[in-house]
Amino acid sequence: MLWHGRRATSAKPVTITPTMGEQECSLIHFPMVVNMIVQTSRFRSCFLSAVLLTTGAIVPTTAPAYEETAVSNGGTVAGTVRFTGDIPEPQRFELRRYYDRAYCGALSDGSGYRLLREVSVGAQQGLKDVIVTIEGVEKGKPFDLQETKLEANMCQFVPFVSVVRNERPLSVVNLDSVSHDLQIYEREREHIFIMFHRPALTKAGTRDTIRFTGNRRGVIMQCGMHPYMQGHGLAVENPYYAVTGMEGTFSIGDLPAGTYRIKAWHPILGEKEQEVTVTENGSTSVAFSFEAR
């Protein structure tokens, strides 16, 4: 998903209820929102009003609290996520149009463009940056994820996809010699809602608490100064998750026996799910396949 430069072809219009005198804000395209919020003060006012109206209408639901307990004879779910079809081309950004083109151009294509590859596929068609989660596990092994750590390095977020936890901190360290305009949003399909904004991310970095509203789980990260600097995150509710590398493989162990939903989430290609049954000391194989949207 792209917020600056070329608009994603799968974009759908988002209707935001305007306040009095702001009828011009009633139809906004999702991929344009973040760019507009930085550059247009009138849109910022409209967007804020829309967020207040929308979040005020949502009644958050509380998921059962996860309980840590000893797991004996736990099972394992393992598998591979693959990509089929033509791999989408990376997004191209002309460096001369943005700040710090000399520094950020160190990762250019050699012809004045910075590339953002949102879909990475390995030699055996394994799909990278997929977060695989087991849903519905109410108790089990320790939930060790207490903080999500992110780096701004060579004008890109590392990693591109992160696992986050609600009501836990997200820390961002800036390893670059240039500052960044850090923007963090929560997402729900075509809608986005601002979480926090740090307009001058320097070497000191920042540490903020992730707080979702409603049932949202997705996170979008962007630098307002360098539009090719984008990242994504997904909130998890238990420690049974994995993130795929270039091979597309994953393995999730110490699962209590039972039947669950397993989901594979990619920030650009969407989400797939299926049912999985885990047996004591058993190993269950699961496969997912994604294609270009």
C-alpha positions in Angstrom: 0.0 0.0 0.0 1.4 3.4 -1.0 0.7 6.8 0.5 2.9 9.0 -1.7 3.8 8.9 -5.4 1.9 6.4 -7.5 -1.4 5.4 -6.1 -2.1 1.7 -5.5 -4.4 0.3 -8.1 -6.5 -1.5 -5.6 -7.4 1.7 -3.8 -11.1 2.1 -2.8 -12.7 5.5 -1.9 -13.2 6.0 1.8 -16.2 8.0 3.0 -15.5 10.1 6.1 -18.4 12.0 7.6 -17.6 15.8 7.4 -18.4 18.4 10.0 -20.3 21.6 9.1 -18.4 23.6 6.5 -16.0 20.8 5.6 -18.0 19.1 2.8 -14.9 19.0 0.6 -13.5 16.3 2.9 -16.3 13.9 2.4 -14.6 11.6 -0.1 -10.9 10.7 0.5 -8.9 7.9 -1.1 -7.2 5.7 1.5 -3.7 5.7 -0.1 -3.7 9.5 -0.2 -4.6 10.2 3.4 -1.2 10.2 5.0 0.4 12.4 2.4 -2.5 14.9 2.7 -2.4 14.9 6.5 1.2 16.2 6.4 0.8 18.7 3.6 -2.7 20.2 4.0 -3.6 21.9 7.3 -7.3 22.1 6.3 -7.4 18.3 5.7 -5.7 17.8 9.1 -8.6 19.6 10.8 -11.1 17.6 8.8 -9.3 14.3 9.4 -9.1 14.9 13.1 -12.9 15.7 13.2 -13.5 12.5 11.3 -11.4 10.4 13.7 -13.2 11.8 16.7 -16.6 11.1 15.2 -15.6 7.6 14.1 -13.8 6.5 17.3 -16.6 7.9 19.4 -19.1 5.6 17.6 -17.0 2.5 18.3 -17.6 0.3 21.3 -14.3 -1.6 21.9 -14.6 -5.2 22.7 -12.2 -6.9 25.1 -10.7 -10.2 24.2 -10.2 -12.7 27.0 -6.9 -12.1 28.7 -4.2 -14.6 27.8 -3.0 -16.7 30.7 0.5 -18.0 31.0 0.8 -21.6 32.2 3.1 -24.6 31.8 2.5 -26.5 28.6 3.2 -30.3 28.7 3.1 -32.4 25.6 2.6 -29.4 23.3 2.2 -29.7 19.6 3.8 -27.9 16.6 2.3 -26.3 13.6 4.7 -25.7 10.7 4.5 -24.9 7.0 5.3 -22.7 4.1 3.7 -19.5 2.6 4.2 -19.3 -1.1 3.5 -16.7 -3.8 2.1 -17.6 -7.2 1.9 -15.5 -10.3 3.9 -12.4 -11.4 5.7 -10.6 -8.6 4.6 -7.0 -8.4 7.1 -4.4 -9.5 8.6 -2.2 -6.7 7.3 1.3 -6.3 9.7 3.9 -7.7 10.3 7.4 -6.1 12.3 10.1 -7.9 14.9 11.2 -5.3 15.2 14.8 -6.5 11.7 15.5 -5.4 12.3 14.7 -1.7 14.6 15.7 1.2 18.1 14.3 1.7 18.3 12.8 -1.7 22.1 12.5 -1.5 22.1 10.5 1.8 19.0 8.4 1.0 20.2 7.9 -2.5 22.8 5.5 -1.2 20.2 2.8 -1.8 19.0 4.1 -5.2 18.7 2.1 -8.4 21.6 4.1 -9.9 19.3 6.2 -12.1 17.9 8.6 -9.5 15.1 6.5 -8.1 14.6 4.9 -4.8 12.7 1.6 -4.9 10.2 0.2 -2.3 9.7 -3.5 -2.7 6.5 -4.4 -0.9 6.3 -8.0 -2.0 9.5 -10.1 -1.5 9.6 -13.6 -2.9 12.4 -16.1 -2.5 14.0 -18.5 -5.1 11.5 -21.3 -4.3 8.5 -18.9 -4.3 8.5 -18.5 -0.6 6.8 -15.3 0.5 8.6 -13.0 3.0 7.1 -10.7 5.6 4.0 -12.8 6.4 2.9 -12.9 10.0 1.4 -16.2 10.9 -0.8 -16.3 14.0 -2.7 -19.0 15.9 -6.1 -17.5 17.0 -8.1 -18.6 20.0 -5.4 -19.8 22.3 -6.5 -18.7 25.8 -3.6 -20.0 27.8 -0.2 -21.5 27.1 3.6 -20.7 27.1 5.0 -17.3 28.3 4.1 -14.2 26.3 7.5 -12.7 26.1 6.8 -9.9 23.7 7.0 -6.8 25.9 8.4 -4.2 23.4 8.6 -3.9 19.6 11.9 -2.4 18.4 12.3 -0.7 15.1 15.2 1.0 13.4 15.4 3.9 10.9 18.4 2.8 8.8 19.4 4.2 5.4 16.0 5.9 5.1 14.0 2.7 5.6 12.3 1.0 8.5 13.9 -2.2 9.6 12.2 -4.6 9.7 9.6 -3.8 7.1 7.0 -5.9 9.0 6.8 -5.9 12.8 4.8 -7.8 15.4 3.3 -5.5 18.0 1.3 -5.9 21.2 -1.5 -3.6 22.4 -0.7 -1.5 25.4 3.0 -2.2 25.0 5.8 0.1 23.8 7.1 0.6 20.3 10.6 2.1 20.2 12.2 3.5 17.1 15.9 4.2 17.0 17.3 6.5 14.2 20.6 5.3 12.9 20.7 7.8 10.1 22.5 11.1 10.0 19.3 12.8 8.8 16.1 13.3 10.8 12.7 11.7 9.9 9.1 12.6 10.3 7.7 9.5 12.0 4.0 8.9 11.6 2.2 5.8 13.2 -1.3 4.9 12.2 -3.7 2.1 13.1 -5.5 0.6 10.1 -8.8 -1.2 9.5 -9.3 -2.2 5.9 -9.5 1.1 4.0 -9.6 3.3 7.1 -6.7 4.7 9.0 -6.5 6.5 12.4 -3.5 8.3 13.8 -1.8 6.8 16.8 1.1 9.2 17.3 3.3 11.6 15.3 7.0 12.5 16.0 7.9 15.2 13.4 11.6 15.3 14.3 13.0 11.8 14.9 16.7 12.4 15.7 19.4 10.1 17.1 17.6 10.1 20.4 14.8 8.1 18.9 11.4 7.7 20.5 9.4 5.3 22.7 5.6 5.3 22.6 2.9 3.0 23.7 0.7 1.2 21.1 -3.0 1.7 21.9 -5.6 0.4 19.5 -9.2 1.5 19.4 -12.0 -0.9 18.6 -10.9 -4.2 17.0 -8.1 -2.9 14.8 -4.9 -4.8 14.7 -2.9 -3.3 11.8 -0.3 -0.6 12.0 1.2 1.6 9.3 4.5 3.4 9.7 5.7 6.2 7.5 8.1 9.1 7.2 6.5 12.3 6.0 9.8 13.5 4.6 10.9 10.3 2.8 7.8 8.7 1.3 9.6 5.5 0.3 10.2 4.9 4.0 7.3 2.7 5.0 6.6 -0.1 7.3 3.8 -2.2 8.7 2.8 -4.0 11.9 0.3 -6.5 13.2 -0.9 -6.8 16.8 -0.9 -10.3 18.3 -2.9 -11.5 21.3 -0.8 -14.5 22.3 2.8 -15.8 21.8 1.9 -18.2 19.1 3.1 -16.4 16.0 5.9 -16.4 13.5 7.2 -14.1 10.7 8.4 -15.6 7.5 11.7 -15.0 5.8 12.6 -15.4 2.2 12.0 -19.1 2.3 8.4 -18.5 3.4 8.6 -21.1 6.2 7.3 -20.9 9.7 7.1 -23.1 12.8 5.0 -22.5 16.0 5.6 -24.8 18.9 4.5 -25.6 22.5 0.8 -25.4 21.4 -1.8 -26.9 23.8 -3.8 -29.6 22.0 -6.9 -28.3 20.4 -8.5 -26.9 17.3 -7.7 -23.3 16.3 -7.8 -20.9 13.5 -4.5 -20.2 11.8 -4.0 -16.9 9.9 -1.4 -15.7 7.5 -1.3 -11.9 7.1 0.7 -9.9 4.6 0.4 -6.1 4.7 -0.1 -5.8 0.9 -1.6 -9.1 -0.2 -4.2 -9.5 2.6 -5.0 -12.3 4.9 -5.8 -16.0 4.6 -7.0 -18.4 7.3 -7.9 -22.0 7.8 -8.6 -24.4 10.6 -5.9 -26.5 12.3 -6.0 -29.3 14.8 -3.1 -29.7 17.2 -2.5 -33.0 19.0 -0.3 -33.7 22.0 3.4 -34.0 20.9 2.2 -33.9 17.3 3.3 -32.0 14.3 0.7 -30.5 11.9 1.7 -29.2 8.4 -0.1 -26.1 6.9 0.4 -24.4 3.6 -0.7 -21.0 2.4 -0.6 -19.4 -1.0 -0.9 -15.8 -2.0 -1.2 -14.1 -5.4 -0.9 -10.6 -6.7 -4.0 -8.4 -6.0 
